[in-house]
């Protein structure tokens, strides 16, 4: 199969779903782990698509790539997930060319995040791209685009307050508890899962709730013990989870299990509890929400919480978009210059032929170093004129005349 032309940005596509039209349960059907990501990349290469990556977070599953048609990307996603192609197509957004590029800029800036300005997405993009690059699926144009996108994101973070304040899913969960629970110091808190999200949640619990009545549980107990020691908290074995769930007043779940780890049957008839499920897929059985003694809050509900910080961030959106426009223009300019490369190479080859012909360029024939320098100066000047005046054809003869003059 013929490889896709990655020099044409019109071939850049994205197919994705996110929190705007889907809930956590639907998104979980299309979640992509590393093993699935690798299979997608391998299949893509067999299909002639060699420039792509997959971004899968709790809020979105997106596939970006240079391809003839977006349906090829949808096929790849659905080949490795439990959801159907028909189901994905009905809820997906499809973008190509400049529209797809602009979407990537906005995602990296946090403008498309469920919580405006959420900067954690940048690390997720970097990890996805690194994985794709390690598997030979990031070409020169894609790499240039991603570098420009990340530069734009960094400029937005440094030059605006779009990511100012402390707002994330884990922090929104803390805010919820602060607003709905009295006498927090008297409540027994359980945190299950201490991966990256769990660690952030643990730190927020200690920093903002002012209590140490917190027990940590993790699949690897040693990690729970180390983090508990760091913050002066309690820890327990995963085998003790049922008992700890029974005794806790407030439960935070930040695990990455493929199946729920807390079931409604474990909660029925127990004391009143608030459970905040930060996981995708849901790690608390959704049926628990129907129990009268349980208040179950998931990531979608947490992300709808807005506060003064978000209002301030919204005021920064125009500044962020202006920075994106600037960097977008730089990338397009680079793409335009890239089109001139064949002409510049042809000119350089011709100038070297002239140099080697003593009849045409006797003054430079005996000094290769001077000739090389002169050739490069002519090429640089020609490239500058192409960039400034966008007239590549007429410069071929002009460059030759400058060299032999």
C-alpha positions in Angstrom: 0.0 0.0 0.0 1.3 3.5 -0.9 2.4 5.7 2.0 0.3 8.8 2.8 1.7 12.2 1.7 2.6 13.9 5.0 3.8 17.1 3.2 0.2 18.1 2.5 -1.4 19.4 5.8 -4.7 18.8 4.1 -4.1 15.1 4.9 -3.9 15.8 8.6 -6.9 14.3 10.3 -8.3 13.8 13.8 -11.2 11.6 14.9 -12.2 11.7 18.5 -14.8 11.8 21.3 -14.7 13.8 24.5 -16.6 14.9 27.6 -18.8 17.3 25.6 -21.0 14.7 24.0 -20.3 11.6 26.0 -20.4 10.5 29.6 -17.7 8.5 31.4 -19.4 5.2 30.7 -19.3 5.7 27.0 -15.8 7.1 26.9 -14.6 4.0 28.8 -15.6 1.8 25.9 -13.1 3.6 23.7 -10.3 4.0 26.2 -6.8 3.1 24.9 -4.0 1.6 27.0 -0.4 1.2 25.9 -0.9 -2.3 24.5 -3.9 -1.2 22.4 -1.9 1.9 21.3 0.9 -0.3 20.1 -1.5 -2.5 18.2 -3.0 0.5 16.5 0.4 1.8 15.4 1.4 -1.6 14.0 -1.9 -1.9 12.1 -1.6 1.6 10.8 1.9 1.0 9.4 0.5 -2.1 7.6 -2.2 0.2 6.1 0.4 2.8 4.9 -0.3 5.2 7.7 3.1 6.0 9.4 2.5 9.3 11.0 0.0 9.2 13.9 -0.6 9.1 17.7 -3.4 8.3 20.1 -4.4 10.6 23.0 -6.5 8.7 25.5 -7.4 10.4 28.9 -10.3 10.3 31.3 -11.9 13.1 29.2 -11.1 12.1 25.6 -10.0 9.5 23.1 -8.5 11.1 20.0 -6.4 9.7 17.1 -4.3 12.2 15.1 -2.7 11.2 11.8 -1.8 11.9 8.2 -4.2 9.8 6.2 -6.3 9.8 3.1 -9.6 9.7 5.0 -10.7 10.0 8.7 -12.5 6.7 8.4 -9.1 5.0 8.4 -8.4 6.4 11.9 -11.8 5.4 13.2 -11.2 1.9 12.0 -8.0 1.8 13.9 -9.5 3.0 17.2 -12.5 0.7 17.0 -10.3 -2.3 16.1 -8.8 -2.2 19.6 -11.8 -1.1 21.8 -15.0 -2.6 23.0 -17.2 0.1 21.4 -18.5 -0.3 17.9 -17.5 1.7 14.8 -21.1 2.8 14.3 -21.3 4.0 17.9 -18.1 5.9 17.7 -19.0 7.5 14.4 -22.3 8.8 15.7 -20.7 10.7 18.6 -17.3 11.5 17.1 -16.0 14.9 15.9 -14.0 14.7 12.6 -11.6 17.4 11.6 -9.0 17.8 8.8 -6.3 20.2 7.6 -6.2 23.6 9.4 -9.2 22.8 11.5 -7.6 19.6 12.9 -4.3 21.5 13.5 -6.2 24.3 15.4 -7.9 21.7 17.5 -4.6 20.2 18.5 -3.3 23.6 19.5 -6.4 24.2 21.7 -6.2 20.8 23.3 -2.5 21.4 24.3 -3.4 24.8 25.6 -6.1 23.5 27.9 -8.8 25.4 26.0 -10.6 22.2 25.2 -10.2 20.6 28.6 -13.1 19.7 30.8 -11.6 22.0 33.4 -10.5 25.1 31.4 -6.7 25.5 31.5 -6.0 22.0 32.8 -2.3 21.8 32.0 -2.0 18.1 32.8 -3.0 17.4 29.2 0.5 18.5 28.0 2.2 15.7 29.9 -0.4 13.3 28.4 0.3 14.6 24.9 4.0 14.2 25.4 3.7 10.7 26.7 1.4 9.7 23.8 3.8 11.2 21.2 6.9 9.7 22.8 5.2 6.2 22.7 4.3 6.7 19.0 7.8 7.9 18.2 9.4 4.9 19.9 7.3 2.8 17.6 8.4 4.7 14.4 5.2 6.6 13.8 6.2 10.3 14.1 7.6 11.8 10.9 9.3 15.1 10.3 6.2 17.2 9.6 4.3 15.7 12.5 7.3 16.3 14.8 7.6 19.9 13.7 3.8 20.4 14.3 4.0 18.9 17.7 7.1 21.0 18.7 5.2 24.2 17.6 2.1 23.1 19.5 4.1 22.5 22.7 5.9 25.8 22.3 2.5 27.5 22.0 1.2 25.8 25.1 4.3 26.8 27.1 4.0 30.4 25.9 0.3 30.4 27.0 1.2 29.0 30.4 4.0 31.6 30.9 2.3 34.7 29.4 -1.3 34.2 30.5 -3.3 33.2 33.6 -5.2 30.5 31.8 -3.8 27.8 34.1 -3.7 30.1 37.1 -5.0 29.0 40.5 -5.6 25.4 41.5 -8.3 23.6 39.5 -8.2 20.0 38.5 -10.5 17.0 38.9 -8.8 16.0 42.2 -9.0 19.5 43.5 -12.7 19.8 42.5 -13.3 16.6 44.6 -11.7 18.3 47.6 -13.8 21.4 47.0 -16.9 19.3 46.9 -16.0 17.8 50.3 -15.3 21.2 51.8 -18.6 22.5 50.7 -20.8 19.5 51.7 -19.1 18.0 54.8 -19.0 19.6 58.3 -16.5 18.7 61.0 -14.2 17.1 58.4 -11.6 16.3 61.1 -14.1 13.9 62.7 -14.6 12.0 59.4 -12.6 8.9 58.4 -11.3 9.3 54.8 -10.1 6.5 52.6 -8.1 7.0 49.4 -7.8 4.0 47.1 -5.1 4.2 44.4 -1.9 6.3 44.6 -0.8 6.6 41.0 -0.2 10.1 39.6 -3.8 11.2 40.1 -4.0 9.5 43.6 -0.8 11.3 44.7 -2.2 14.6 43.6 -5.4 13.9 45.4 -3.5 12.8 48.6 -1.5 16.1 48.6 -4.7 18.1 48.1 -6.4 16.2 50.9 -3.6 17.1 53.3 -3.2 20.7 52.1 -6.8 21.8 51.9 -8.8 19.6 54.4 -6.6 20.0 57.4 -6.9 16.5 58.6 -4.6 13.4 58.9 -7.5 11.0 59.5 -6.7 9.5 56.1 -6.0 5.9 55.1 -4.2 5.0 51.9 -4.7 1.7 50.0 -2.8 0.7 46.8 -2.3 -2.5 44.9 1.4 -2.3 45.8 1.2 -1.8 49.6 4.8 -0.6 49.8 4.0 2.5 47.8 1.0 3.2 50.0 3.3 2.9 53.1 5.9 5.2 51.7 3.4 7.9 50.8 1.6 7.5 54.2 4.9 8.0 55.9 5.7 11.1 53.9 2.4 12.8 54.9 1.9 11.2 58.3 -1.1 9.2 57.3 -2.4 5.6 57.7 -2.2 2.8 55.2 -3.8 -0.6 54.8 -3.5 -3.7 52.6 -5.7 -4.2 49.6 -7.0 -7.3 51.4 -8.5 -4.9 54.0 -10.4 -2.9 51.4 -13.9 -4.2 52.3 -13.4 -3.4 56.0 -11.9 0.0 55.2 -14.8 0.8 52.8 -17.3 -0.1 55.5 -15.6 2.1 58.1 -14.9 5.2 56.0 -17.2 8.3 55.8 -15.6 9.7 52.7 -14.0 7.6 50.0 -11.8 8.8 47.1 -11.2 6.3 44.3 -8.3 7.0 41.9 -7.4 3.6 40.6 -6.9 2.4 37.0 -8.7 -1.0 37.2 -10.6 -2.2 34.1 -13.5 -3.3 36.4 -15.2 -1.7 39.4 -13.3 -2.4 42.7 -16.1 -1.1 45.0 -19.4 -2.8 44.4 -22.9 -1.7 45.5 -23.2 -4.9 47.5 -20.3 -3.8 49.7 -22.1 -0.6 50.5 -25.7 -1.7 51.0 -26.9 -1.2 54.6 -23.7 0.6 55.7 -23.5 4.1 57.2 -23.9 7.2 55.0 -20.9 7.7 52.8 -19.7 10.2 50.1 -17.8 8.4 47.4 -15.8 10.4 44.8 -14.9 8.2 41.8 -12.0 10.0 39.9 -11.4 6.9 37.7 -12.0 6.2 34.0 -13.4 3.6 33.5 -15.6 4.0 36.6 -14.1 2.0 39.5 -17.2 2.3 41.7 -20.2 0.3 40.5 -22.7 2.8 39.1 -25.5 1.0 40.8 -24.2 2.3 44.1 -25.7 5.7 43.2 -29.2 4.2 43.7 -28.4 3.4 47.4 -30.0 5.9 49.8 -27.0 5.9 52.1 -24.5 6.6 49.3 -23.7 9.9 47.5 -21.6 8.9 44.5 -19.9 11.6 42.5 -17.9 10.9 39.3 -15.5 12.9 37.2 -18.2 14.4 34.9 -20.0 15.9 37.9 -16.8 17.1 39.5 -15.7 18.8 36.3 -18.9 20.8 36.1 -18.0 22.6 39.3 -17.0 26.2 38.6 -15.5 28.7 40.9 -13.8 32.1 40.9 -10.6 30.6 39.5 -12.4 29.3 36.4 -14.0 32.7 35.8 -10.5 34.3 35.9 -9.3 31.7 33.4 -12.1 32.4 31.0 -11.0 36.0 30.8 -7.6 34.8 29.6 -9.0 32.8 26.6 -8.6 35.7 24.0 -4.9 36.1 25.0 -4.3 32.3 24.6 -6.0 32.2 21.2 -3.8 35.1 20.0 -0.7 33.2 21.0 -2.1 30.1 19.1 -2.6 32.2 16.0 1.0 33.4 16.1 2.4 29.9 16.4 0.0 28.4 13.9 1.2 31.0 11.4 4.9 30.0 12.1 4.0 26.3 11.4 2.2 27.2 8.1 5.2 29.3 7.1 7.5 26.4 7.7 5.3 24.2 5.6 5.4 26.7 2.8 9.2 27.0 2.9 9.4 23.2 2.9 7.8 23.2 -0.5 10.8 25.2 -1.8 13.3 22.6 -0.7 13.4 20.7 -4.1 14.0 24.0 -5.9 16.8 25.0 -3.5 18.4 21.6 -3.8 18.3 21.9 -7.6 19.9 25.4 -7.5 22.6 24.2 -5.2 23.4 21.2 -7.5 23.5 23.5 -10.5 25.8 26.0 -8.7 28.2 23.2 -7.8 28.3 22.1 -11.5 29.1 25.7 -12.5 31.9 25.8 -9.9 33.4 22.6 -11.3 33.3 24.1 -14.8 36.3 26.4 -15.1 34.9 28.1 -18.2 31.8 29.3 -16.3 33.4 30.2 -13.0 37.2 30.4 -13.3 37.5 32.8 -10.3 36.2 30.2 -7.9 37.4 27.0 -9.4 40.6 26.8 -7.4 39.2 27.6 -4.0 36.6 25.0 -2.9 36.1 26.6 0.5 35.3 30.1 -0.9 33.0 28.5 -3.5 31.1 26.5 -0.9 30.6 29.6 1.2 29.5 31.6 -1.8 27.1 28.9 -2.8 25.6 28.8 0.6 25.2 32.6 0.7 23.4 32.5 -2.6 21.1 29.7 -1.4 20.3 31.5 1.8 19.6 34.7 -0.1 17.4 32.8 -2.5 15.5 31.1 0.3 14.9 34.5 2.0 13.5 36.0 -1.2 11.2 33.0 -1.7 10.0 33.4 1.9 9.4 37.2 1.5 8.1 37.4 -2.0 6.7 33.8 -2.5 8.0 33.6 -6.1 10.1 30.5 -6.4 10.3 29.9 -10.1 12.1 33.1 -11.2 14.9 32.8 -8.6 16.5 29.8 -10.3 18.2 31.8 -13.0 18.7 34.8 -10.7 20.6 32.6 -8.2 22.9 31.4 -11.0 23.5 34.9 -12.2 24.4 36.0 -8.7 26.9 33.2 -8.4 28.8 33.8 -11.6 28.6 37.6 -11.5 
